[in-house]
């Protein structure tokens, strides 16, 4: 029989997420995403609220990084780390978080955010449902300034957008659609404001970011461009979907160092698109990003990035090497 996974020893040293992120050279948002998606999070709680990483938790993350550097996908690397260092069984998390406002309620995933972000999600939901544009803009500015672009996106903005969409689609053809549109426009403006204009990018050739032709939701690409710019990485952004032939011309003329194609909805992404954009003498690293891609259908030269945090870390590493 395989030995049972040991519970964390309370006498062992432990670290908060920010310290572990610095040690591993990744963003704190990436660690939170690995925790939510793959269970590679901290095992220890302090005061019933703050979670800290113990030596075994950090060891699993180091195993995951080793697997990623060998070219495995994020999901495969996570499975490898958990197989090598199993975690003790933990209580199952709650499935949803209900946010009540004077104008209705929303159901967000329970994992949608760190402690304190549920309060910001409630503020954002309340302002959006009341069609209070100024309050929406102020809240978006506060959450982005306080948490950073990616953490704000994954912990507050995207869950609220998704919940608003589910709410009005469940209530009829136009019940509440104006709320989602108002918030989406405000998010777009906030992400553009959060994107620094780089006089001298760290990369000599840009990273081309584009939605696949049938993808209608390109907001995530603005968050990706903003976070890359915050790290000094220059991009060419085409969030509005381009026809395949136009996208191929953009790649040929722009000569990007990397191409990241975004697909959120299942069934809209055609892996053959990479063959079209890869033609010509210029060679670019190719990445598929988002939940809309079928990993089994991707060509071997295309690397799948599960989410925005993985995309930022991987693109930065491929172009510029490890962070100092």
CORZI-V567487 format. One record per residue. RES is the residue in one letter. PHI is phi in whole degrees, 0 to 359 (NA if undefined). BURIAL is b if it has 16 or more other C-alpha atoms within 10 Angstrom, else e. Layout:
res phi burial
RES PHI BURIAL
RES PHI BURIAL
This chain:
res phi burial
X NA e
X 287 e
X 296 e
X 289 e
X 293 e
X 279 e
X 288 e
X 298 b
X 278 e
X 297 e
X 276 e
X 284 e
X 293 e
X 218 b
X 229 b
X 283 e
X 300 b
X 296 e
X 293 e
X 294 b
X 299 b
X 296 e
X 297 e
X 270 b
X 77 e
X 234 b
X 280 b
X 305 b
X 298 b
X 295 b
X 297 b
X 295 b
X 294 b
X 298 b
X 294 e
X 295 e
X 277 e
X 237 b
X 76 e
X 265 b
X 246 b
X 288 b
X 263 b
X 248 b
X 247 e
X 239 e
X 64 e
X 74 e
X 227 e
X 279 e
X 253 b
X 230 b
X 270 b
X 268 b
X 304 b
X 294 b
X 299 b
X 292 b
X 300 e
X 296 b
X 294 b
X 294 e
X 298 b
X 297 b
X 299 b
X 301 e
X 293 b
X 298 b
X 292 e
X 274 e
X 98 e
X 286 b
X 288 b
X 298 b
X 296 b
X 295 e
X 296 b
X 295 b
X 298 b
X 300 b
X 295 b
X 287 b
X 290 e
X 287 e
X 226 b
X 297 b
X 265 b
X 291 e
X 296 e
X 235 e
X 295 e
X 291 e
X 285 e
X 295 e
X 268 e
X 204 e
X 235 e
X 269 e
X 245 b
X 262 e
X 226 e
X 300 e
X 255 e
X 137 e
X 226 b
X 231 b
X 247 b
X 253 b
X 303 b
X 299 e
X 273 b
X 285 b
X 121 b
X 280 e
X 307 e
X 99 e
X 284 b
X 297 b
X 295 e
X 291 b
X 297 b
X 294 b
X 300 b
X 293 b
X 297 b
X 299 b
X 294 b
X 293 b
X 296 b
X 274 b
X 57 b
X 265 e
X 299 b
X 295 e
X 293 b
X 299 b
X 295 b
X 296 e
X 294 b
X 298 b
X 298 b
X 295 e
X 290 b
X 290 b
X 294 e
X 280 e
X 252 b
X 89 b
X 298 b
X 292 b
X 295 b
X 297 b
X 295 b
X 284 b
X 267 b
X 230 b
X 293 b
X 296 b
X 299 b
X 291 b
X 301 b
X 295 e
X 294 b
X 296 b
X 298 b
X 298 e
X 295 b
X 282 b
X 291 e
X 282 e
X 254 e
X 131 e
X 295 e
X 226 e
X 285 e
X 90 b
X 299 b
X 298 e
X 294 b
X 296 b
X 295 e
X 299 b
X 294 b
X 299 b
X 295 e
X 293 b
X 297 b
X 303 b
X 297 e
X 294 b
X 292 b
X 295 e
X 296 e
X 277 b
X 263 b
X 291 b
X 273 e
X 270 e
X 287 e
X 223 e
X 300 e
X 290 b
X 265 e
X 286 e
X 247 b
X 284 b
X 258 b
X 273 b
X 247 b
X 210 b
X 276 b
X 293 b
X 305 b
X 262 b
X 274 b
X 269 e
X 249 b
X 252 b
X 301 b
X 300 b
X 293 b
X 294 b
X 295 b
X 296 b
X 297 b
X 296 b
X 292 b
X 298 b
X 296 b
X 297 b
X 265 b
X 84 b
X 259 b
X 277 b
X 227 b
X 245 b
X 250 b
X 233 b
X 287 b
X 289 b
X 301 b
X 258 b
X 303 e
X 303 b
X 291 e
X 289 e
X 299 b
X 298 b
X 294 e
X 299 b
X 293 b
X 295 b
X 282 e
X 281 e
X 47 b
X 288 b
X 287 b
X 212 b
X 237 b
X 243 b
X 254 b
X 260 b
X 217 b
X 263 b
X 272 e
X 294 e
X 92 e
X 261 e
X 264 b
X 252 b
X 299 b
X 293 e
X 302 b
X 295 b
X 295 e
X 287 e
X 281 b
X 270 b
X 289 e
X 107 e
X 284 e
X 289 e
X 253 e
X 237 b
X 290 b
X 246 b
X 227 b
X 254 b
X 232 b
X 113 b
X 285 b
X 278 b
X 271 b
X 264 e
X 302 b
X 292 e
X 271 e
X 286 b
X 299 e
X 297 e
X 277 e
X 258 b
X 262 b
X 272 b
X 246 b
X 293 b
X 205 b
X 292 b
X 298 b
X 297 b
X 296 b
X 298 b
X 297 b
X 290 b
X 297 b
X 299 b
X 295 e
X 298 e
X 280 b
X 236 e
X 84 e
X 299 e
X 287 e
X 287 e
